[in-house]
Amino acid sequence: MTPEEKEVLRDAVDKKRRDEPFESSLARQVKNHGLTYDDYIHLVSDVRDVAKQKEIGVEEAARQLSS
């Protein structure tokens, strides 16, 4: 995972609104960072894979991937 992708994940977790799904926050940050829809699909897929593998939530998976 590139440093820019890690930054996008970190921003998505940090700037997530209270009643907003993580995926919406991620989509907003992908757009803000000038990335593409394909980048979004790649990131959300990686996050969901880690979440499923470790049996944790997607936000926690994003935190782990961004560190």
C-alpha positions as CSV (number, residue, x, y, z in Angstrom):
1,M,0.0,0.0,0.0
2,T,1.4,3.4,-1.0
3,P,1.9,6.2,1.5
4,E,-0.9,8.2,-0.3
5,E,-3.3,5.3,0.1
6,K,-2.4,5.1,3.8
7,E,-3.1,8.8,4.1
8,V,-6.5,8.5,2.4
9,L,-7.5,5.7,4.8
10,R,-6.2,7.7,7.8
11,D,-8.2,10.7,6.7
12,A,-11.3,8.6,6.0
13,V,-11.2,7.3,9.6
14,D,-10.4,10.6,11.2
15,K,-12.9,12.7,9.2
16,K,-15.8,10.2,9.3
17,R,-19.0,11.9,10.3
18,R,-21.0,10.4,13.2
19,D,-23.8,8.7,11.3
20,E,-21.9,8.0,8.1
21,P,-20.8,4.6,6.8
22,F,-17.1,4.2,6.5
23,E,-17.4,3.6,2.8
24,S,-18.9,7.1,2.3
25,S,-16.1,8.7,4.2
26,L,-13.6,6.8,2.2
27,A,-15.2,7.8,-1.1
28,R,-15.1,11.5,-0.1
29,Q,-11.4,11.3,0.8
30,V,-10.6,9.5,-2.4
31,K,-12.2,12.3,-4.3
32,N,-10.5,15.0,-2.1
33,H,-7.1,13.4,-2.8
34,G,-7.7,13.3,-6.5
35,L,-7.8,9.5,-6.8
36,T,-10.0,7.5,-9.1
37,Y,-13.0,5.2,-8.6
38,D,-10.7,2.3,-9.3
39,D,-8.5,3.5,-6.5
40,Y,-11.6,3.5,-4.2
41,I,-12.6,0.0,-5.2
42,H,-9.0,-1.2,-4.5
43,L,-8.9,0.5,-1.1
44,V,-12.4,-0.7,0.0
45,S,-11.6,-4.2,-1.1
46,D,-8.3,-4.3,0.9
47,V,-10.1,-2.9,4.0
48,R,-12.9,-5.4,3.8
49,D,-10.5,-8.3,3.2
50,V,-8.6,-7.4,6.4
51,A,-11.8,-6.9,8.3
52,K,-13.1,-10.3,7.3
53,Q,-9.8,-12.0,7.9
54,K,-9.3,-10.6,11.4
55,E,-13.0,-10.5,12.2
56,I,-13.0,-6.8,13.0
57,G,-14.9,-3.8,11.8
58,V,-14.0,-1.9,8.6
59,E,-12.9,1.2,10.5
60,E,-10.5,-0.7,12.7
61,A,-9.2,-2.5,9.6
62,A,-8.6,0.8,7.9
63,R,-6.7,2.1,11.0
64,Q,-4.5,-1.0,11.0
65,L,-3.8,-0.6,7.2
66,S,-3.0,3.0,7.5
67,S,-0.4,2.6,10.2
